[in-house]
């Protein structure tokens, strides 16, 4: 059984790297960001609107948090992209990916996410910073937690100037040192 939680800033590569690790280990990948985006879409909102609503209504956060905390009951091994995964899955290997706001905005902008309506990278920088601030307010209010406190994680990687494959190699090395072998494939 292996559970790997990947937390960090928006645009740091959590989902990309998480998927890569899960594929190589042959285990499922879950993204709490995707779950929140789907919930927002189903309710006719953007993720930013859902986050703003969440500052006064904990329902969507609680739904996601309950979902991830129960995953080990049905799925013994998995990788999860979750800002609070380190807290709700304390038995996990905890990885934190950090990135500066401009690099994050450039990555998200390049992905052309349909819910992001930025006119420029500068709009993206503001949006990324607002999203992180909203997350911090919500998680402090509901749980007394800071999802960006690096002390909560076993491994911290600054991805600002790294490609996803380099981040994967750093995580792979860390896991190997702990007895988890992540197979290489044609990188």
C-alpha positions as CSV (number, residue, x, y, z in Angstrom):
1,X,0.0,0.0,0.0
2,X,1.3,3.4,-1.0
3,X,-0.5,6.7,-0.8
4,X,1.2,9.8,-2.1
5,X,-0.3,13.3,-1.5
6,X,0.8,16.2,-3.7
7,X,0.0,19.7,-2.4
8,X,1.1,23.1,-3.4
9,X,0.4,26.3,-5.2
10,X,-2.0,26.6,-8.1
11,X,0.0,25.9,-11.3
12,X,2.9,24.2,-9.5
13,X,2.4,20.9,-11.5
14,X,0.5,18.9,-8.9
15,X,-1.8,17.2,-11.3
16,X,0.7,16.7,-14.1
17,X,3.3,15.2,-11.8
18,X,0.7,13.2,-9.9
19,X,-0.6,11.6,-13.0
20,X,2.9,10.7,-14.1
21,X,3.7,9.0,-10.8
22,X,0.4,7.2,-10.8
23,X,0.9,5.8,-14.3
24,X,4.4,4.6,-13.5
25,X,3.2,2.9,-10.3
26,X,0.1,1.5,-12.0
27,X,-2.2,3.0,-9.3
28,X,-5.2,5.4,-9.5
29,X,-4.8,9.2,-9.6
30,X,-7.3,11.6,-8.0
31,X,-7.4,15.3,-8.3
32,X,-9.4,17.3,-5.8
33,X,-9.0,20.3,-8.0
34,X,-10.8,18.4,-10.8
35,X,-13.5,17.4,-8.3
36,X,-14.0,21.0,-7.3
37,X,-14.1,22.2,-10.9
38,X,-16.7,19.6,-11.8
39,X,-18.8,20.6,-8.8
40,X,-18.5,24.3,-9.8
41,X,-19.5,23.5,-13.4
42,X,-22.5,21.4,-12.3
43,X,-23.7,24.4,-10.2
44,X,-23.1,27.0,-13.0
45,X,-20.0,28.6,-11.3
46,X,-16.4,29.1,-12.1
47,X,-13.8,27.7,-9.7
48,X,-13.1,31.3,-8.5
49,X,-16.8,31.8,-7.8
50,X,-17.0,28.5,-5.9
51,X,-14.0,29.4,-3.8
52,X,-15.5,32.8,-3.0
53,X,-18.8,31.1,-2.0
54,X,-16.8,28.6,0.0
55,X,-15.4,31.4,2.3
56,X,-18.8,31.5,3.9
57,X,-20.3,28.1,3.0
58,X,-18.1,25.1,3.8
59,X,-20.2,22.6,1.9
60,X,-18.1,22.1,-1.2
61,X,-14.8,21.9,0.9
62,X,-16.3,19.5,3.3
63,X,-17.6,17.3,0.5
64,X,-14.1,17.1,-1.1
65,X,-12.4,16.6,2.3
66,X,-14.7,13.7,3.3
67,X,-14.3,12.1,-0.2
68,X,-10.5,12.1,0.1
69,X,-10.4,11.0,3.7
70,X,-12.5,7.9,2.8
71,X,-10.5,6.9,-0.3
72,X,-8.2,4.4,1.6
73,X,-11.3,2.4,2.5
74,X,-11.8,1.4,-1.1
75,X,-8.5,2.2,-2.8
76,X,-5.4,1.0,-0.9
77,X,-2.8,2.7,-3.1
78,X,-3.2,6.0,-5.0
79,X,-1.7,9.4,-5.8
80,X,-3.8,12.4,-5.0
81,X,-3.5,16.1,-5.9
82,X,-4.9,17.9,-2.8
83,X,-4.0,21.0,-0.9
84,X,-5.1,19.3,2.4
85,X,-4.2,15.7,1.5
86,X,-1.3,15.8,4.0
87,X,-3.9,16.4,6.7
88,X,-6.7,14.1,5.7
89,X,-4.3,11.3,4.7
90,X,-1.7,11.5,7.4
91,X,-0.3,8.0,6.5
92,X,0.7,9.3,3.0
93,X,4.1,10.3,1.6
94,X,3.6,14.1,1.5
95,X,5.0,16.1,-1.4
96,X,4.7,19.9,-1.8
97,X,5.3,21.7,-5.1
98,X,5.9,25.4,-5.0
99,X,6.1,27.9,-7.8
100,X,6.2,31.6,-8.3
101,X,3.0,33.2,-9.3
102,X,4.1,34.3,-12.7
103,X,5.3,30.9,-13.7
104,X,2.1,29.4,-12.4
105,X,0.0,31.8,-14.4
106,X,2.0,31.1,-17.6
107,X,1.4,27.4,-17.1
108,X,-2.3,27.7,-16.5
109,X,-2.7,30.2,-19.4
110,X,-0.9,27.8,-21.7
111,X,-3.3,25.0,-20.7
112,X,-6.2,27.2,-21.8
113,X,-8.5,26.0,-19.1
114,X,-12.0,26.9,-20.1
115,X,-12.9,28.3,-16.7
116,X,-10.0,30.8,-16.8
117,X,-10.9,34.0,-18.7
118,X,-7.7,35.9,-18.5
119,X,-6.8,38.6,-21.0
120,X,-3.2,38.5,-20.0
121,X,-0.6,36.8,-17.9
122,X,-0.9,39.7,-15.4
123,X,-4.6,38.8,-15.0
124,X,-3.4,35.2,-14.4
125,X,-0.9,36.3,-11.7
126,X,-3.7,38.2,-9.9
127,X,-6.0,35.2,-10.3
128,X,-3.5,32.7,-9.0
129,X,-2.7,34.8,-6.0
130,X,-6.4,35.4,-5.3
131,X,-7.1,31.7,-5.5
132,X,-4.2,30.9,-3.1
133,X,-5.5,33.6,-0.7
134,X,-9.0,32.2,-0.8
135,X,-7.8,28.7,-0.2
136,X,-5.8,30.0,2.8
137,X,-8.8,31.9,4.2
138,X,-11.1,28.9,3.9
139,X,-8.7,26.3,5.3
140,X,-7.7,28.5,8.2
141,X,-11.3,29.2,9.0
142,X,-12.6,25.7,8.7
143,X,-9.6,23.6,9.9
144,X,-7.0,26.0,11.4
145,X,-4.6,24.8,8.6
146,X,-2.3,26.5,6.2
147,X,-2.1,24.4,3.0
148,X,1.1,26.3,2.0
149,X,3.1,25.6,5.2
150,X,6.0,23.6,3.9
151,X,6.6,22.1,7.4
152,X,3.6,19.8,6.8
153,X,5.4,17.9,4.0
154,X,8.1,15.3,3.7
155,X,9.5,16.6,0.4
156,X,9.4,20.2,-1.0
157,X,10.3,21.0,-4.6
158,X,10.4,24.4,-6.2
159,X,9.1,23.7,-9.7
160,X,9.4,27.3,-11.0
161,X,12.2,26.5,-13.4
162,X,11.6,22.7,-13.7
163,X,10.0,20.6,-16.4
164,X,7.5,18.0,-15.2
165,X,9.9,15.2,-16.0
166,X,12.6,16.7,-13.7
167,X,10.0,17.0,-10.9
168,X,9.1,13.4,-11.5
169,X,12.7,12.3,-11.2
170,X,13.1,14.2,-7.9
171,X,9.9,12.6,-6.5
172,X,11.0,9.2,-7.8
173,X,14.4,9.6,-6.0
174,X,12.7,10.5,-2.7
175,X,10.3,7.6,-2.9
176,X,13.1,5.1,-3.8
177,X,15.0,6.2,-0.7
178,X,11.9,5.2,1.2
179,X,11.6,1.8,-0.4
180,X,8.9,2.7,-3.0
181,X,10.2,1.9,-6.5
182,X,8.7,4.0,-9.3
183,X,9.6,2.3,-12.6
184,X,11.1,4.3,-15.3
185,X,9.7,4.1,-18.8
186,X,10.8,5.9,-21.9
187,X,11.2,9.4,-20.5
